[in-house]
Amino acid sequence: MEEKQEKEIWLNVLLVVMVLGCLSLAIGHMMDWSMHLGERLFAFVGRVLERIAI
């Protein structure tokens, strides 16, 4: 009984590690993409604000 529980715990730990690994990869890609998007958005907002200010 104890051995079975230990195995289940290790399987859960492995699963969590795998999920976190996948998530961090996905978030890494999203961060690159959102940084690119953010730069474009910033440039756009900057131009709009310049027009308003002038």
The first five atom37 places (N, CA, C, CB, O) and aatype in JSON, in Angstrom:
{
  "aatype": [12, 6, 6, 11, 5, 6, 11, 6, 9, 17, 10, 2, 19, 10, 10, 19, 19, 12, 19, 10, 7, 4, 10, 15, 10, 0, 9, 7, 8, 12, 12, 3, 17, 15, 12, 8, 10, 7, 6, 1, 10, 13, 0, 13, 19, 7, 1, 19, 10, 6, 1, 9, 0, 9],
  "atom_mask": [
    [1, 1, 1, 1, 1],
    [1, 1, 1, 1, 1],
    [1, 1, 1, 1, 1],
    [1, 1, 1, 1, 1],
    [1, 1, 1, 1, 1],
    [1, 1, 1, 1, 1],
    [1, 1, 1, 1, 1],
    [1, 1, 1, 1, 1],
    [1, 1, 1, 1, 1],
    [1, 1, 1, 1, 1],
    [1, 1, 1, 1, 1],
    [1, 1, 1, 1, 1],
    [1, 1, 1, 1, 1],
    [1, 1, 1, 1, 1],
    [1, 1, 1, 1, 1],
    [1, 1, 1, 1, 1],
    [1, 1, 1, 1, 1],
    [1, 1, 1, 1, 1],
    [1, 1, 1, 1, 1],
    [1, 1, 1, 1, 1],
    [1, 1, 1, 0, 1],
    [1, 1, 1, 1, 1],
    [1, 1, 1, 1, 1],
    [1, 1, 1, 1, 1],
    [1, 1, 1, 1, 1],
    [1, 1, 1, 1, 1],
    [1, 1, 1, 1, 1],
    [1, 1, 1, 0, 1],
    [1, 1, 1, 1, 1],
    [1, 1, 1, 1, 1],
    [1, 1, 1, 1, 1],
    [1, 1, 1, 1, 1],
    [1, 1, 1, 1, 1],
    [1, 1, 1, 1, 1],
    [1, 1, 1, 1, 1],
    [1, 1, 1, 1, 1],
    [1, 1, 1, 1, 1],
    [1, 1, 1, 0, 1],
    [1, 1, 1, 1, 1],
    [1, 1, 1, 1, 1],
    [1, 1, 1, 1, 1],
    [1, 1, 1, 1, 1],
    [1, 1, 1, 1, 1],
    [1, 1, 1, 1, 1],
    [1, 1, 1, 1, 1],
    [1, 1, 1, 0, 1],
    [1, 1, 1, 1, 1],
    [1, 1, 1, 1, 1],
    [1, 1, 1, 1, 1],
    [1, 1, 1, 1, 1],
    [1, 1, 1, 1, 1],
    [1, 1, 1, 1, 1],
    [1, 1, 1, 1, 1],
    [1, 1, 1, 1, 1]
  ],
  "atom_positions": [
    [[0.85, -1.21, 0.0], [0.0, 0.0, 0.0], [0.88, 1.26, 0.0], [-0.96, 0.01, 1.24], [0.66, 2.18, -0.78]],
    [[1.88, 1.27, 0.88], [2.78, 2.42, 0.97], [3.52, 2.65, -0.35], [3.78, 2.23, 2.11], [3.64, 3.78, -0.81]],
    [[4.02, 1.56, -0.95], [4.77, 1.67, -2.2], [3.91, 2.26, -3.3], [5.29, 0.3, -2.63], [4.37, 3.1, -4.08]],
    [[2.67, 1.82, -3.36], [1.75, 2.3, -4.4], [1.54, 3.82, -4.25], [0.38, 1.55, -4.31], [1.54, 4.56, -5.24]],
    [[1.37, 4.27, -3.01], [1.18, 5.71, -2.76], [2.42, 6.49, -3.18], [0.85, 5.96, -1.28], [2.32, 7.56, -3.77]],
    [[3.6, 5.96, -2.86], [4.84, 6.63, -3.23], [4.94, 6.77, -4.75], [6.06, 5.88, -2.68], [5.33, 7.81, -5.27]],
    [[4.58, 5.69, -5.45], [4.63, 5.72, -6.91], [3.69, 6.79, -7.45], [4.26, 4.35, -7.5], [4.04, 7.54, -8.36]],
    [[2.49, 6.85, -6.87], [1.5, 7.85, -7.32], [2.02, 9.27, -7.07], [0.16, 7.65, -6.59], [1.85, 10.15, -7.91]],
    [[2.65, 9.47, -5.92], [3.21, 10.79, -5.6], [4.27, 11.17, -6.63], [3.81, 10.81, -4.17], [4.28, 12.29, -7.13]],
    [[5.17, 10.2, -6.94], [6.23, 10.49, -7.92], [5.65, 10.77, -9.29], [7.21, 9.32, -8.0], [6.14, 11.65, -10.0]],
    [[4.59, 10.03, -9.67], [3.95, 10.27, -10.97], [3.33, 11.66, -10.99], [2.87, 9.19, -11.25], [3.43, 12.36, -12.0]],
    [[2.7, 12.06, -9.9], [2.12, 13.4, -9.82], [3.19, 14.47, -9.91], [1.34, 13.55, -8.52], [3.01, 15.48, -10.6]],
    [[4.32, 14.25, -9.22], [5.43, 15.2, -9.27], [5.95, 15.33, -10.7], [6.56, 14.77, -8.31], [6.17, 16.44, -11.19]],
    [[6.15, 14.18, -11.37], [6.62, 14.19, -12.76], [5.63, 14.94, -13.65], [6.82, 12.76, -13.28], [6.03, 15.74, -14.5]],
    [[4.34, 14.68, -13.45], [3.31, 15.33, -14.25], [3.36, 16.84, -14.05], [1.92, 14.79, -13.88], [3.32, 17.6, -15.02]],
    [[3.45, 17.27, -12.8], [3.51, 18.71, -12.49], [4.73, 19.34, -13.14], [3.53, 18.94, -10.96], [4.64, 20.42, -13.73]],
    [[5.89, 18.66, -13.04], [7.13, 19.18, -13.63], [6.98, 19.32, -15.15], [8.32, 18.27, -13.3], [7.39, 20.31, -15.73]],
    [[6.38, 18.3, -15.78], [6.17, 18.35, -17.23], [5.25, 19.49, -17.61], [5.61, 17.03, -17.74], [5.53, 20.23, -18.55]],
    [[4.15, 19.63, -16.88], [3.18, 20.69, -17.16], [3.83, 22.06, -16.99], [1.95, 20.57, -16.25], [3.66, 22.94, -17.82]],
    [[4.59, 22.23, -15.9], [5.28, 23.5, -15.66], [6.29, 23.79, -16.77], [5.98, 23.49, -14.29], [6.43, 24.93, -17.21]],
    [[6.99, 22.75, -17.22], [7.96, 22.91, -18.3], [7.27, 23.39, -19.57], [0.0, 0.0, 0.0], [7.73, 24.32, -20.23]],
    [[6.15, 22.74, -19.91], [5.39, 23.14, -21.11], [4.87, 24.57, -20.96], [4.21, 22.17, -21.35], [4.94, 25.36, -21.9]],
    [[4.35, 24.88, -19.78], [3.82, 26.22, -19.53], [4.91, 27.27, -19.67], [3.18, 26.3, -18.14], [4.69, 28.32, -20.28]],
    [[6.08, 27.0, -19.1], [7.16, 27.99, -19.16], [7.6, 28.19, -20.61], [8.36, 27.54, -18.29], [7.93, 29.31, -21.0]],
    [[7.61, 27.12, -21.42], [7.94, 27.26, -22.84], [6.89, 28.11, -23.53], [8.05, 25.86, -23.52], [7.21, 29.03, -24.28]],
    [[5.62, 27.79, -23.27], [4.52, 28.53, -23.9], [4.56, 30.0, -23.49], [3.16, 27.92, -23.53], [4.39, 30.89, -24.31]],
    [[4.8, 30.24, -22.18], [4.85, 31.61, -21.69], [6.05, 32.34, -22.29], [4.93, 31.62, -20.15], [5.97, 33.53, -22.6]],
    [[7.16, 31.61, -22.46], [8.34, 32.21, -23.09], [8.02, 32.7, -24.48], [0.0, 0.0, 0.0], [8.39, 33.81, -24.86]],
    [[7.34, 31.86, -25.26], [6.94, 32.27, -26.61], [5.98, 33.45, -26.54], [6.3, 31.09, -27.37], [6.11, 34.39, -27.32]],
    [[5.03, 33.4, -25.63], [4.05, 34.48, -25.48], [4.74, 35.78, -25.08], [2.97, 34.1, -24.44], [4.38, 36.86, -25.56]],
    [[5.75, 35.67, -24.2], [6.47, 36.86, -23.76], [7.17, 37.53, -24.95], [7.49, 36.5, -22.66], [7.09, 38.74, -25.12]],
    [[7.86, 36.72, -25.76], [8.51, 37.27, -26.95], [7.49, 37.96, -27.83], [9.24, 36.16, -27.75], [7.71, 39.08, -28.31]],
    [[6.35, 37.29, -28.04], [5.31, 37.81, -28.91], [4.69, 39.07, -28.32], [4.22, 36.73, -29.15], [4.48, 40.06, -29.02]],
    [[4.39, 39.03, -27.01], [3.74, 40.18, -26.37], [4.7, 41.37, -26.26], [3.21, 39.79, -24.97], [4.27, 42.52, -26.3]],
    [[6.0, 41.09, -26.11], [6.97, 42.19, -26.1], [6.98, 42.88, -27.45], [8.39, 41.67, -25.74], [7.01, 44.11, -27.53]],
    [[6.95, 42.08, -28.51], [6.92, 42.62, -29.87], [5.64, 43.45, -30.05], [6.99, 41.47, -30.93], [5.67, 44.55, -30.59]],
    [[4.52, 42.88, -29.59], [3.24, 43.57, -29.7], [3.25, 44.85, -28.86], [2.08, 42.65, -29.26], [2.75, 45.89, -29.28]],
    [[3.84, 44.74, -27.66], [3.91, 45.9, -26.76], [4.71, 47.04, -27.37], [0.0, 0.0, 0.0], [4.34, 48.2, -27.24]],
    [[5.82, 46.7, -28.03], [6.63, 47.73, -28.67], [5.82, 48.46, -29.73], [7.9, 47.12, -29.3], [5.86, 49.69, -29.81]],
    [[5.09, 47.71, -30.55], [4.29, 48.32, -31.6], [3.19, 49.18, -31.01], [3.68, 47.24, -32.5], [2.9, 50.27, -31.5]],
    [[2.57, 48.68, -29.92], [1.51, 49.41, -29.25], [2.05, 50.7, -28.66], [0.86, 48.54, -28.15], [1.43, 51.75, -28.76]],
    [[3.23, 50.62, -28.03], [3.86, 51.79, -27.44], [4.15, 52.84, -28.51], [5.17, 51.4, -26.73], [3.89, 54.03, -28.31]],
    [[4.68, 52.39, -29.65], [4.99, 53.32, -30.74], [3.71, 54.0, -31.21], [5.68, 52.58, -31.9], [3.69, 55.21, -31.46]],
    [[2.64, 53.21, -31.34], [1.36, 53.75, -31.8], [0.81, 54.76, -30.8], [0.36, 52.61, -32.01], [0.4, 55.86, -31.18]],
    [[0.81, 54.39, -29.52], [0.31, 55.29, -28.47], [1.15, 56.56, -28.43], [0.33, 54.59, -27.09], [0.61, 57.65, -28.25]],
    [[2.46, 56.41, -28.6], [3.36, 57.57, -28.6], [3.0, 58.54, -29.72], [0.0, 0.0, 0.0], [2.97, 59.75, -29.5]],
    [[2.74, 58.02, -30.91], [2.36, 58.87, -32.04], [1.04, 59.58, -31.78], [2.26, 58.05, -33.33], [0.9, 60.77, -32.06]],
    [[0.08, 58.84, -31.23], [-1.23, 59.43, -30.93], [-1.08, 60.55, -29.91], [-2.21, 58.35, -30.41], [-1.66, 61.62, -30.06]],
    [[-0.3, 60.3, -28.86], [-0.1, 61.31, -27.82], [0.61, 62.54, -28.38], [0.71, 60.74, -26.66], [0.29, 63.66, -28.0]],
    [[1.57, 62.33, -29.3], [2.25, 63.46, -29.92], [1.26, 64.34, -30.68], [3.37, 62.96, -30.86], [1.3, 65.56, -30.6]],
    [[0.36, 63.67, -31.41], [-0.64, 64.43, -32.18], [-1.54, 65.23, -31.26], [-1.48, 63.49, -33.04], [-1.88, 66.38, -31.56]],
    [[-1.94, 64.62, -30.14], [-2.82, 65.31, -29.19], [-2.08, 66.49, -28.58], [-3.32, 64.32, -28.08], [-2.64, 67.58, -28.43]],
    [[-0.82, 66.27, -28.22], [-0.03, 67.3, -27.55], [0.2, 68.5, -28.46], [1.31, 66.73, -27.1], [0.21, 69.65, -28.0]],
    [[0.38, 68.23, -29.75], [0.69, 69.34, -30.67], [-0.56, 70.15, -30.97], [1.31, 68.8, -31.99], [-0.5, 71.12, -31.73]]
  ]
}
